[in-house]
Amino acid sequence: MSISISASVGLGGHNKPTDVALVQQLLNNANKNYAITVDGLAGKLTRDAIKAFQKDKLKSFKPDSLINPHAKTFKKLITYYKASPGQTNHSTFGVRA
């Protein structure tokens, strides 16, 4: 099983709602203190959580509040993926309307 984002998420990113929702869920899995609403919007709380994640988990990386597909931050973030029963890919992450 492979999870991925199709474009960048965060400060200055493309911020496609399904990509943002996946990143939000992964950030929540990585640290329950983030408590980000999974809404598909890359607002201040999401950008701040990305920066905090980069600072805490990627010590040698200069935090920039941006996650790019196939880059260091996303590769580290997906290590916090927790599948729900029957979940096969990120398309099941909900985006609230």
C-alpha positions as CSV (number, residue, x, y, z in Angstrom):
1,M,0.0,0.0,0.0
2,S,1.3,3.4,-0.9
3,I,0.1,6.8,0.3
4,S,1.1,10.0,-1.4
5,I,0.3,13.6,-2.1
6,S,0.1,14.9,-5.6
7,A,1.3,18.4,-4.9
8,S,2.9,20.5,-2.2
9,V,1.1,21.3,1.1
10,G,1.7,24.2,3.4
11,L,3.1,27.7,3.1
12,G,3.1,28.6,-0.6
13,G,2.0,25.1,-1.6
14,H,-0.6,24.1,-4.1
15,N,-2.7,22.9,-1.2
16,K,-5.1,20.5,-3.0
17,P,-7.9,19.7,-0.4
18,T,-7.3,15.9,-0.5
19,D,-3.5,16.4,-0.1
20,V,-4.0,18.8,2.8
21,A,-6.5,16.5,4.5
22,L,-4.0,13.6,4.3
23,V,-1.2,15.7,5.7
24,Q,-3.5,17.0,8.5
25,Q,-4.4,13.4,9.5
26,L,-0.8,12.3,9.4
27,L,0.3,15.3,11.5
28,N,-2.4,14.4,14.1
29,N,-1.1,10.8,14.1
30,A,2.4,12.1,14.6
31,N,1.5,14.3,17.6
32,K,-2.0,14.4,19.3
33,N,-1.1,17.9,20.6
34,Y,-1.5,19.3,17.1
35,A,-5.3,18.6,17.2
36,I,-5.8,19.9,13.6
37,T,-9.3,19.7,12.2
38,V,-9.1,17.5,9.1
39,D,-10.9,19.9,6.7
40,G,-8.6,20.1,3.7
41,L,-7.7,23.7,4.3
42,A,-4.0,24.7,4.8
43,G,-4.7,27.4,7.4
44,K,-2.4,28.8,10.1
45,L,-2.7,25.8,12.5
46,T,-1.8,23.4,9.7
47,R,1.2,25.4,8.6
48,D,2.3,25.9,12.2
49,A,2.0,22.1,12.8
50,I,4.1,21.4,9.6
51,K,6.8,23.7,10.9
52,A,6.7,22.2,14.4
53,F,6.9,18.7,12.9
54,Q,9.9,19.7,10.8
55,K,11.6,21.3,13.8
56,D,11.0,18.3,16.1
57,K,11.4,15.4,13.7
58,L,13.9,16.6,11.1
59,K,16.6,18.2,13.3
60,S,19.0,18.9,10.5
61,F,16.3,20.5,8.3
62,K,15.5,24.2,8.3
63,P,11.7,24.4,8.9
64,D,9.8,26.0,6.1
65,S,6.2,25.0,6.7
66,L,6.0,23.2,3.3
67,I,5.7,19.6,2.5
68,N,6.6,18.4,-1.0
69,P,5.8,15.0,-2.5
70,H,8.7,12.6,-2.3
71,A,10.8,15.0,-0.1
72,K,12.3,14.5,3.4
73,T,9.3,15.9,5.4
74,F,6.7,13.8,3.6
75,K,8.8,10.6,3.9
76,K,9.2,11.1,7.6
77,L,5.5,12.1,8.0
78,I,4.2,8.9,6.4
79,T,6.0,6.8,9.0
80,Y,3.1,8.0,11.3
81,Y,0.4,6.5,9.0
82,K,-2.2,4.5,10.8
83,A,-4.7,2.7,8.6
84,S,-8.3,2.4,9.8
85,P,-9.9,-1.0,9.3
86,G,-10.7,-1.5,5.6
87,Q,-8.7,1.7,4.6
88,T,-6.5,1.1,1.6
89,N,-5.3,4.6,0.5
90,H,-5.6,8.3,1.3
91,S,-8.7,8.7,-0.8
92,T,-10.7,7.7,2.3
93,F,-9.5,10.7,4.3
94,G,-12.6,12.9,4.5
95,V,-12.7,16.5,3.6
96,R,-15.6,18.3,5.4
97,A,-17.9,20.3,3.1
